[in-house]
Amino acid sequence: MCLAIPMRIVRIDGFSARTEARGVERDVSLLMLYGEDVREGDFVKVHLGHAVEKMTPEEAKAAWDVYDEMLAAGTR
C-alpha cells in the first residue's frame, strides 16, 4: 500500500516546492504535476518526495482525520 501525505505549498521555485504539514516542511518535486495550475497555498498529495496530485483543503483535512484515527487506534 502506498501512502501520500497532504501538504500545503509554501513556496514554488521552478519544478520544486517547499511544502508544509503540521509544522514539518519538506522540499518536493512538482514534475509529476507538469501542466497543472499549481500555486502557493494549494494542497498536494506527496509521495516519496514528489507531489503526485492536487487536492482541495477539504480532501487534505479528511485525509489527516483518517491518519489521526489510525494513530489513535495504534496507541490503544
C-alpha positions in Angstrom: 0.0 0.0 0.0 1.3 3.5 -0.9 0.7 6.4 1.4 0.6 10.0 0.3 0.8 12.9 2.7 -1.4 16.0 2.2 0.9 19.1 2.3 0.3 22.8 1.6 2.6 24.5 -0.9 4.5 27.3 0.8 6.8 28.4 -2.0 7.4 27.4 -5.6 10.8 27.6 -7.3 10.6 26.2 -10.8 9.7 22.5 -10.6 10.4 22.4 -6.8 8.2 23.4 -4.0 8.6 23.9 -0.3 5.6 22.3 1.4 4.3 22.2 5.0 2.1 19.9 7.1 1.7 20.2 10.8 4.8 22.2 11.3 7.0 19.9 9.2 8.5 21.4 6.0 9.8 19.4 3.0 11.1 20.2 -0.5 9.2 18.2 -3.1 9.3 17.9 -6.9 6.4 19.2 -9.0 7.5 17.4 -12.2 4.6 14.9 -11.9 2.1 17.9 -12.0 3.7 19.4 -15.1 1.0 21.3 -17.0 -1.3 21.7 -14.0 -2.0 25.1 -12.4 -0.2 24.7 -9.1 0.2 27.7 -6.8 1.4 28.7 -3.4 -1.3 27.8 -0.9 -2.5 24.8 -2.9 -2.6 21.3 -1.2 -0.9 18.4 -2.9 -0.5 14.7 -2.1 3.2 14.0 -1.5 4.7 10.5 -2.0 8.4 9.8 -1.8 9.3 13.5 -2.4 7.0 14.0 -5.3 3.7 15.9 -5.5 1.5 13.4 -7.3 -1.9 15.1 -7.2 -3.6 18.4 -6.3 -6.3 18.2 -3.7 -8.8 20.5 -2.1 -8.4 21.8 1.5 -11.3 19.6 2.4 -9.7 16.5 1.0 -6.5 17.3 2.8 -8.4 17.6 6.1 -10.3 14.4 5.6 -7.0 12.5 4.9 -5.5 13.9 8.1 -8.6 13.0 10.1 -8.2 9.4 8.9 -4.4 9.4 9.7 -5.2 10.7 13.2 -7.7 7.9 13.7 -5.2 5.3 12.6 -2.6 6.8 15.0 -5.0 6.9 17.9 -6.1 3.2 17.2 -2.4 2.2 17.3 -1.9 3.6 20.8 -4.7 1.7 22.5 
